[in-house]
Amino acid sequence: MSLRLLPVLSLIAVATVASSASAQHPYGHDAGMFESFHYDYYRNKMWPLPFRAADTRAVMGYFDVQRNNGWKLHNTVGASMFDPETNALTDSGRAHVKWVISRAPRNRRVLFVLQAKDRHATAARVESTQLAVSEMVPVGPLPSIYLTDQDAPGSSGAYQTAIHRAMTNSVPSPRLGTDPNTATSLSN
């Protein structure tokens, strides 16, 4: 064998081994070396776009949970909306139920009733809420009513009225002050 032929044979042997090793594409189908190169090139060239949808869904998933929890709290008929002795809906409770079943977005028309300390009081609350809903929606499907153990933040109207009156009564009477440039009082 001549020395000139040896480099050519070694190149052919390396190309044969390389082509047989790269004939199997890493993703399971047969692809040549150039097809794999083109696939990888265009995938790298388009890099952020194929993955943005998955990233957006991952980030927005947390907001969906927060939004659902916010609507749950908003649609909760809490302790302050029931009479403490009879567990019947108060006027503010009826107004809240009416808002939920008539003004809330259609996919959010669900009521959550706060559980009471015992089963009988909880059953009375649910019955009072169901009765109010059936009076407000005489025809058609009724919104679902679920039990919850988390009260909506807020307080009774009587408490808020007392706070407002105390704040209003504690405001001092308006008085005219003195002019800082002159030592005379403006009230004279």
trRosetta pair geometry for C-beta under 8 A, 3 or more apart (Angstrom, degrees):
i j d omega theta_ij theta_ji phi_ij phi_ji
1 5 5.6 -114 -175 73 90 126
1 6 6.5 100 138 -64 119 87
2 5 4.9 93 62 4 84 102
2 6 7.5 -135 98 -16 49 85
3 6 5.7 -40 -153 14 41 120
4 7 7.4 -57 -171 29 36 98
4 8 7.4 23 145 -7 64 114
5 8 5.6 -65 -157 43 45 113
5 9 6.0 43 151 -21 77 108
6 9 5.9 -56 -143 37 30 109
6 10 6.3 28 160 -18 65 106
7 10 5.7 -55 -144 38 32 110
7 11 6.4 34 156 -20 65 105
8 11 5.9 -54 -151 35 30 111
8 12 6.5 30 151 -18 63 106
9 12 5.6 -53 -148 36 34 112
9 13 6.3 35 153 -20 66 105
10 13 5.6 -52 -146 36 34 112
10 14 6.4 33 155 -18 66 105
11 14 5.8 -53 -144 38 31 109
11 15 6.2 31 156 -18 65 108
12 15 5.8 -55 -145 39 29 111
12 16 6.3 32 154 -22 64 106
13 16 5.8 -53 -147 34 30 112
13 17 6.5 26 156 -15 64 106
14 17 5.9 -56 -146 39 31 108
14 18 6.1 29 156 -18 66 111
15 18 5.7 -55 -141 41 29 111
15 19 6.1 27 159 -18 65 108
16 19 6.0 -55 -142 38 26 106
16 20 6.4 21 159 -14 62 108
17 20 6.0 -59 -146 40 28 106
17 21 6.2 24 156 -17 64 110
18 21 5.8 -58 -144 39 29 109
18 22 6.1 5 164 0 66 113
18 33 7.5 19 144 -75 100 143
19 22 6.2 -64 -135 50 28 95
19 23 6.2 52 157 -54 63 96
19 32 7.9 -18 -145 -143 90 81
19 33 6.9 -88 -112 -28 67 117
20 23 5.7 -30 -144 -3 30 121
21 24 7.9 -72 174 31 33 89
22 32 7.5 51 120 -172 105 39
22 33 4.7 44 123 -84 148 89
22 36 6.8 -121 -179 18 108 151
23 30 6.0 -15 165 -146 79 92
23 31 7.9 159 -170 61 38 37
23 32 7.3 -12 -118 -104 59 48
24 30 6.6 -53 -106 -104 45 63
25 28 6.7 -33 82 44 91 27
25 29 5.3 -7 46 69 128 59
25 30 6.4 153 -4 -138 97 10
25 31 3.9 50 -65 23 126 109
25 35 7.7 -63 -86 99 126 111
25 36 5.8 -175 -119 -89 94 109
26 36 7.9 94 8 -136 89 125
31 35 4.1 -124 -174 91 100 126
31 36 5.0 126 112 -55 123 84
31 39 7.2 -9 178 -9 161 140
32 35 4.7 96 52 7 76 102
32 36 7.0 -142 93 -3 40 87
33 36 5.9 -58 -152 38 29 110
33 37 6.4 34 149 -23 63 107
34 37 5.3 -50 -147 34 36 117
34 38 6.4 35 155 -18 67 102
35 38 5.8 -53 -147 37 32 109
35 39 6.3 34 153 -20 65 106
36 39 5.6 -52 -145 36 32 113
36 40 6.2 26 158 -13 65 108
37 40 6.1 -61 -148 41 27 106
37 41 6.1 30 154 -24 64 110
38 41 5.5 -53 -142 35 30 115
38 42 6.3 20 164 -10 65 107
39 42 6.5 -63 -148 41 24 100
39 43 6.2 22 156 -17 62 112
40 43 5.7 -57 -142 39 30 112
40 44 6.2 27 160 -15 66 108
41 44 6.1 -63 -152 40 25 106
41 45 6.2 26 152 -22 64 111
42 45 5.3 -50 -140 36 35 116
42 46 6.2 19 163 -5 67 108
43 46 6.3 -66 -145 47 26 97
43 47 7.2 69 147 -83 57 63
43 50 7.6 -32 -149 4 78 149
44 47 5.6 3 -162 -62 39 105
46 49 5.1 -67 174 44 87 117
46 50 6.1 72 123 -24 110 99
47 50 7.6 -79 -164 27 21 95
47 51 7.7 -21 167 13 57 115
48 51 6.3 -87 -162 52 43 97
48 52 6.0 57 152 -55 82 100
49 52 5.9 -40 -144 0 32 117
50 53 7.9 -57 177 19 35 99
51 54 5.6 -57 -162 43 59 110
51 55 5.9 58 143 -22 82 108
52 55 5.6 -60 -145 42 33 111
52 56 6.0 35 157 -23 69 107
53 56 5.8 -53 -145 35 29 111
53 57 6.5 28 156 -17 63 105
54 57 5.8 -53 -148 36 31 110
54 58 6.4 33 153 -21 64 106
55 58 5.7 -54 -149 34 32 113
55 59 6.5 25 156 -13 66 106
56 59 6.0 -59 -148 40 31 105
56 60 5.9 19 160 -11 68 115
57 60 6.0 -61 -134 45 27 104
57 61 6.3 46 159 -42 62 100
58 61 6.0 -43 -155 10 26 119
59 62 6.7 -55 -177 23 40 106
59 63 7.6 28 139 -7 67 106
60 63 5.3 -54 -157 38 53 114
60 64 6.3 60 145 -27 75 98
61 64 5.6 -49 -151 29 35 115
61 65 6.9 36 152 -18 64 100
62 65 5.8 -51 -155 32 36 111
62 66 6.6 31 150 -14 66 106
63 66 5.6 -55 -147 40 37 111
63 67 6.0 40 153 -23 69 106
64 67 5.7 -53 -143 36 30 112
64 68 6.3 29 157 -17 64 106
65 68 6.0 -56 -148 37 28 109
65 69 6.4 25 155 -15 64 108
66 69 5.8 -57 -146 39 31 109
66 70 6.3 34 154 -22 65 107
67 70 5.7 -54 -149 34 30 114
67 71 6.6 26 155 -14 64 104
68 71 5.9 -55 -149 38 32 107
68 72 6.3 36 151 -23 64 105
69 72 5.4 -50 -147 33 34 116
69 73 6.5 32 155 -16 65 102
70 73 5.9 -54 -150 37 31 107
70 74 6.3 28 153 -18 65 109
71 74 5.5 -55 -142 39 34 112
71 75 6.0 18 162 -7 69 112
71 104 7.9 107 -152 -159 105 128
71 108 5.0 -105 -160 -143 138 119
72 75 6.3 -66 -142 47 24 98
72 76 6.6 44 152 -48 61 99
72 112 5.8 53 -167 -26 76 155
72 148 7.0 145 172 -102 107 152
72 150 7.8 51 128 72 114 124
73 76 5.6 -40 -153 2 33 121
73 150 7.1 -65 -98 120 84 116
73 152 4.9 128 -178 -115 74 83
73 153 7.1 14 -180 7 127 81
74 152 7.0 106 -95 -128 19 131
75 100 5.1 102 -131 -127 90 132
75 104 6.9 30 -89 -95 111 163
75 108 6.9 -163 -53 165 138 90
75 110 5.9 74 140 83 160 66
75 111 5.8 -134 165 -114 102 40
75 112 5.5 96 105 11 88 93
76 112 4.3 -41 -101 82 68 110
76 113 7.7 158 -157 -87 65 13
76 114 6.1 67 177 -54 106 91
76 148 5.8 -79 -118 59 112 146
76 150 7.1 -98 -104 94 159 76
76 151 6.8 168 137 -153 142 34
76 152 4.2 171 69 -43 117 106
77 81 5.0 -108 -171 81 77 144
77 82 7.4 85 147 -45 100 96
77 89 7.4 -50 -170 -113 135 103
77 93 5.7 67 -158 -150 107 98
77 96 6.3 150 -108 99 81 130
77 97 6.4 14 -89 -70 128 93
77 111 6.1 14 -18 -173 112 106
77 112 6.9 178 14 83 70 52
77 113 5.2 -16 57 -109 109 62
77 114 6.6 -131 89 1 59 84
77 125 7.6 169 104 177 119 108
77 129 5.9 169 44 -102 166 129
78 81 5.5 100 59 7 60 103
78 114 5.1 58 -131 -24 45 142
78 151 4.6 82 -139 -158 110 87
78 152 4.5 -116 -51 35 128 91
78 154 6.6 148 45 55 156 112
79 82 6.4 -70 -157 38 37 101
79 84 7.9 37 177 -92 90 85
79 114 5.6 -78 -50 92 69 153
79 151 5.7 -26 -4 -122 101 133
80 90 7.9 -62 147 28 56 142
80 92 7.4 -29 129 88 92 137
80 154 6.4 -119 36 106 145 101
80 155 6.2 145 -85 -175 158 28
80 156 4.2 -156 -151 -77 116 74
80 157 7.9 141 165 -8 119 65
81 89 6.4 -16 151 -144 88 75
81 90 5.7 -140 -167 37 45 99
81 92 5.7 -118 -118 98 79 91
81 93 3.1 120 175 -89 96 95
81 96 5.9 -61 -122 29 145 142
82 87 5.2 -3 177 -148 127 51
82 88 6.8 145 -155 69 75 24
82 89 6.3 -53 -104 -98 63 39
82 90 6.6 -166 -108 -14 10 90
82 93 6.1 76 -64 -76 50 157
82 114 7.9 -135 -2 58 128 106
82 116 8.0 -88 90 -80 161 112
82 125 5.6 -40 -104 -115 151 102
82 128 7.2 116 -124 76 101 152
83 86 4.7 13 90 47 128 89
83 87 6.4 -93 67 -33 76 12
83 88 4.9 10 22 51 120 77
83 89 7.8 10 -8 65 85 7
83 90 5.9 134 -55 -67 73 87
84 87 7.8 16 -155 -69 15 57
86 124 7.2 -141 159 164 55 139
87 116 6.5 -45 -112 -67 130 152
87 121 5.1 174 -73 -159 148 75
87 124 3.8 89 87 105 135 120
87 125 4.8 -88 178 -63 111 73
87 128 6.4 -169 128 -9 75 141
88 124 7.5 -69 -62 160 55 104
88 128 4.8 180 -133 -122 52 141
89 93 3.8 -142 -160 100 87 128
89 94 5.1 112 134 -57 128 77
89 97 6.9 -33 -141 -11 152 137
89 128 4.9 172 -20 149 85 116
89 129 6.5 116 -62 -82 121 58
89 132 5.4 3 19 -48 159 147
90 93 4.7 102 47 5 68 104
90 94 7.1 -129 97 -4 38 86
91 94 5.7 -52 -148 36 33 111
91 95 6.4 34 152 -19 65 105
92 95 5.5 -51 -147 37 35 113
92 96 6.3 37 152 -22 65 104
92 156 7.9 159 39 -149 157 65
92 157 5.8 178 -58 -29 147 124
93 96 5.6 -52 -147 35 32 111
93 97 6.4 31 154 -17 65 104
93 129 8.0 -96 163 -95 116 83
93 132 7.7 -141 124 -56 95 173
94 97 5.7 -52 -146 37 32 111
94 98 6.3 35 153 -21 64 106
94 132 5.5 -142 -118 -145 83 137
95 98 5.6 -53 -147 36 30 113
95 99 6.5 33 153 -21 63 103
96 99 5.8 -52 -151 32 32 111
96 100 6.5 31 153 -19 65 105
97 100 5.8 -55 -149 35 32 110
97 101 6.3 11 161 -4 67 110
97 111 6.5 15 -126 -109 85 138
97 129 6.4 -175 -104 -146 139 82
97 132 5.2 65 95 119 161 132
97 133 6.3 -111 175 -73 124 77
97 136 7.1 173 122 1 103 155
98 101 6.4 -67 -142 46 27 96
98 102 5.8 -10 171 11 66 121
98 136 5.7 -159 -107 -125 79 150
99 102 6.6 -80 -135 52 20 89
99 103 4.9 -40 -164 35 65 122
99 104 6.9 84 139 -36 70 87
100 103 7.4 -35 -69 50 10 79
100 104 5.0 5 -151 -12 49 132
100 108 8.0 -111 -158 126 81 85
100 109 6.2 130 155 -138 76 63
100 110 7.8 -90 173 61 121 28
100 111 5.8 108 116 -85 155 86
100 143 7.2 -145 128 86 103 172
101 104 7.4 10 -54 27 14 105
101 109 5.6 83 -122 -159 48 110
101 111 7.5 -23 -59 -50 95 112
101 133 6.2 149 -67 -133 157 89
101 136 5.9 111 80 108 143 134
101 137 6.1 -107 164 -43 138 122
101 143 5.3 -138 -110 -5 95 136
102 136 7.3 -103 -44 165 112 124
104 108 4.6 -112 160 95 115 102
104 109 5.2 157 79 -82 113 67
105 108 4.6 65 63 19 87 109
105 109 7.5 -137 91 -34 42 80
106 109 6.0 -35 -152 -5 35 117
109 143 4.5 -115 140 -106 92 129
110 143 5.7 -161 -98 177 36 107
110 144 5.0 -11 -131 64 91 95
110 145 7.8 175 -172 -85 65 30
110 146 6.8 14 169 4 109 109
111 129 6.2 -179 136 175 149 133
111 133 7.1 -125 -5 -75 151 134
111 143 5.9 99 -9 112 93 121
111 144 7.2 -168 35 96 70 50
111 145 4.7 -16 74 -111 105 75
111 146 7.3 167 91 26 53 65
112 145 7.7 162 -90 -160 23 56
112 146 5.2 -26 -110 73 71 90
112 147 7.3 73 -162 -174 71 8
112 148 4.3 25 177 -12 117 129
113 122 7.6 124 122 -161 116 76
113 125 5.2 151 178 131 126 113
113 126 5.4 172 67 -88 167 70
113 129 5.4 -129 -85 -11 127 160
113 145 6.0 27 -16 -179 112 103
113 146 7.3 179 21 86 75 37
113 147 5.8 -42 69 -107 86 56
113 148 7.0 152 67 22 34 80
114 125 7.3 -85 67 168 64 160
114 147 8.0 75 -151 -160 9 66
114 148 6.0 -46 -98 75 51 86
114 149 7.4 89 -151 -126 68 22
114 150 7.7 -114 -114 76 92 29
114 151 5.3 35 -116 -97 142 76
114 152 7.8 -114 -59 0 122 78
115 122 5.0 -7 -147 -109 69 124
115 125 8.0 178 -125 54 27 147
115 147 5.3 55 -67 -173 96 110
115 148 6.9 -150 -14 79 87 33
115 149 5.4 -19 27 -94 121 69
116 121 3.3 -99 106 109 157 115
116 122 4.6 -152 30 -61 89 66
116 124 7.7 4 -1 50 153 96
116 125 5.9 158 -31 -18 113 133
117 121 6.3 35 46 46 69 145
118 121 5.2 90 60 12 79 102
118 122 7.0 -144 98 -5 40 92
119 122 5.6 -58 -148 39 33 112
119 123 6.1 34 155 -21 68 106
120 123 5.7 -52 -147 36 30 112
120 124 6.5 33 152 -20 63 104
121 124 5.6 -51 -148 35 34 113
121 125 6.5 37 151 -21 64 102
122 125 5.7 -52 -151 33 33 112
122 126 6.5 30 153 -16 66 105
122 147 6.8 28 -171 -124 122 127
123 126 5.8 -53 -146 38 32 109
123 127 6.2 33 155 -19 65 108
124 127 5.7 -55 -144 39 30 112
124 128 6.2 32 156 -20 64 107
125 128 5.8 -56 -148 36 28 110
125 129 6.4 25 155 -16 64 107
126 129 5.7 -57 -148 38 31 110
126 130 6.2 31 154 -19 66 107
126 145 6.3 134 -147 134 89 136
126 147 7.3 -45 -78 -77 121 94
127 130 5.7 -53 -143 38 30 111
127 131 6.3 33 156 -21 64 106
128 131 5.8 -53 -148 34 29 113
128 132 6.5 28 154 -17 63 106
129 132 5.8 -55 -149 37 32 110
129 133 6.3 31 154 -18 66 107
129 145 5.8 140 113 -134 128 143
130 133 5.7 -55 -145 37 32 110
130 134 6.2 28 157 -17 66 107
130 142 7.9 48 -146 167 77 152
130 145 6.3 -104 -76 3 83 160
131 134 6.0 -56 -145 38 28 107
131 135 6.5 28 154 -18 62 106
132 135 5.8 -57 -151 35 31 111
132 136 6.4 20 156 -12 66 110
133 136 5.9 -63 -146 42 31 104
133 137 6.0 -17 169 24 71 108
133 142 5.6 89 139 -158 122 112
133 143 6.5 -120 -150 44 136 91
133 145 7.2 -141 -15 -57 157 123
134 137 6.7 -69 -125 62 26 76
134 138 7.4 67 171 -102 60 46
134 142 6.6 -27 -84 -102 70 137
135 138 7.4 -1 -161 -71 25 80
137 140 6.1 -86 177 65 106 98
137 142 5.7 152 84 -107 136 72
137 143 7.6 130 -4 -5 160 83
155 159 4.5 -77 149 76 123 139
155 160 6.0 146 87 -48 106 89
156 159 4.8 98 61 5 83 101
156 160 7.1 -153 97 -1 45 88
157 160 5.6 -57 -145 42 36 110
157 161 6.1 40 154 -23 69 105
158 161 5.7 -52 -146 35 29 113
158 162 6.5 31 154 -19 63 105
159 162 5.8 -54 -150 35 31 111
159 163 6.5 31 152 -18 65 105
160 163 5.6 -51 -147 36 34 112
160 164 6.3 34 154 -19 65 107
161 164 5.7 -56 -146 38 30 111
161 165 6.2 27 157 -16 65 108
162 165 5.9 -56 -145 39 29 108
162 166 6.3 29 157 -19 64 108
163 166 5.9 -57 -147 37 28 110
163 167 6.3 26 155 -17 64 108
164 167 5.8 -57 -148 37 29 110
164 168 6.2 28 155 -18 65 109
165 168 5.7 -55 -143 39 32 111
165 169 6.1 26 159 -15 66 110
166 169 6.0 -58 -143 41 28 107
166 170 6.3 22 159 -18 63 113
167 170 6.0 -63 -146 37 27 107
167 171 7.3 43 154 -40 60 93
168 171 6.2 -41 -162 3 34 113
172 175 7.7 -42 136 -7 113 103
175 187 7.9 -38 -173 -68 79 135
176 185 7.6 105 105 176 107 86
176 186 4.8 -115 155 82 127 110
176 187 4.8 156 64 -67 126 90
177 186 7.0 40 78 23 44 122
178 183 7.4 -2 178 -160 130 35
178 184 7.4 176 -150 95 95 29
178 185 5.4 -66 -103 -108 88 60
178 186 6.6 175 -121 -7 35 87
179 182 4.7 26 87 45 121 87
179 184 6.9 7 38 65 109 70
179 186 5.8 107 -35 -57 94 103
184 188 6.6 -83 172 37 102 133
185 188 5.2 100 78 -14 94 100
